[in-house]
Amino acid sequence: MSVRTRFAPSPTGFLHIGGARTALYNWLYARHHGGAFVLRVEDTDSARHHEEGLGKILDGLRWLGLEWDEGPATGGEFGPYYQSERRAIYDRYLAKLQEGGHVYEDEGAIRFRVPDRDITVVDRVCGEVTVNLHQQGSKRWDAEKKEEVEANPDLVIRRPDGSYIFHFVNVVDDIEMQISHVIRGEDHLSNTPKHLALFEVFGVEAPVYAHIPLNLNKDGSKMSKRDQGALIHEYVENGFLPEAVNNYMALLGWSSKDDQEIFSMTELIEKFDIDGINRANSKFDYEKCLWVNGEHLRQLGPDVLAKNAAPFFEKAGIDPGDPRLGTALGLARERAQRLSEMPDLVKTAFFDEIEYDPEAVAKVAGREGIGEVLSALKAALEGVGDWCEDAVKTAIHQAADDLGQKMGAFMLPCRVATMGGTTGPDLVPMMVMTGKERVIKRIGDFAEKIAS
């Protein structure tokens, strides 16, 4: 059987990480089995249609690298891929149900007669689920009684206004597009018996279903679009790598047999399969996502890193063409977890003026003999001829020896004086990149600052 998966978003807003994870699992499964990944747009509900939202969804998928084999802007032999353009197809399938006596009119709506017997969903993740749709029935809100009451269990498939509902068009599209596997959120599991009943009356074998666990916040609550890390465009803006976001999303409900956590896209395609999907709900951990991104940052080649980081350096007022940028990137990525953090880590090397952390200044200024330390440090560095790491380190060591102190006693004052704070990339490489003239001036200015 040829594997064909699909992602079917409604264009109602931005691409949520839950939807992106569903798209990723479908994309990976199709790629793993050499199949096709289909994108179709569920836009039959015109009241909820949001053109800008669709654009954001498509842009998000493209940024993640989850290009679709068939769908909007790509085409394919099973189009059109917008449900709003498939009305004639749905009408044809409704006629089949009418001919077989499987539907009837109810106050302008068309209802599908659900069978009065057990229907079993055999799910690759959740196992077997058996229900009787007729006995299970349905509920409606009674405004007069102010309570839920028993309602007609038969499924509405076309509204009184002539528009079709999700359950019907979903099944028709899966049939027409020859979808072999449906990988979607566990919240859709309760809908699946209705879909199986429709597949049966159409005389078509249903796809293989795999309902993936829900993605929750760390406290167990459902993620909303307002939660940190919920929307894919935020990852783009905040300097995440698409490969890292895919890596982390894959871990939200799936694990490899060897407990590996950092994957390239090639490795994910090779190792991903439905059998590795967990049954328990996943919990989103933004700090873990940052860690994964940092690991991917450190694996990037210099040219790829420079290309990805360039927009963030340019935004910070640092010329991406500066010949020192390669060195800066090498230093920054050892501490950064996002591209957006990198300019701030090394910016003191690119500007004449720096900002001092008051707490760092106070920590250094209170040291006994700090004036003598800074004076010796300045004098030693002024004597450096070849401004390189070995020479700078030797000069600091010599200054410490001259005062009978350990080199470590000089490093913190030097860092605060030249970089403005107590933390950051390796000090000596930063000093070399900053330049001799700037470093010596800063030490002198700092000495005057704490003496006044």
Buried (B, 14 or more C-beta within 10 A) or exposed (E): EEBBBBBBBBBBBBBBBBBBBBBBBBBBBBBBBEBBBBBBBBBBBEEEBBEEBBEBBBBBBEBBEBEBBBBBEEEBEBBBBBBBEBBEBBEEBBEBBEEEEBBEEEEEBBBBBBBEEEBEBBBBBBEEBEBBBBEEEBEEEEEEEEEEEEEEBBBBBBBEEEBBBBBBBBBBBBBBBBBBBBBBBBEBBEBBBBBBBBBBBBEBEBBBBBBBBBBBBEEEEEBEEEBEBBBBBBBBEBBBBBBBBBBBBBBBBBBBEEEEBBBEBEBBBBBBBBEEBBEEBBBBBBEBBBBBBBBBBEBBEEEEBBEBBBEBBEEBEBEEEEEBBEBBBBBBBEBBBBBBBBBEBBBBBBEEEBEBBEEBBEBBBEEEEBBEBBBBBBBBBEEBEEBEEEBBBEBBBBBBEEBEBEBEBBBBBBBBBBBBBBEBBBBBBBBBBBEBEBBBBBBBEBBEEBEE
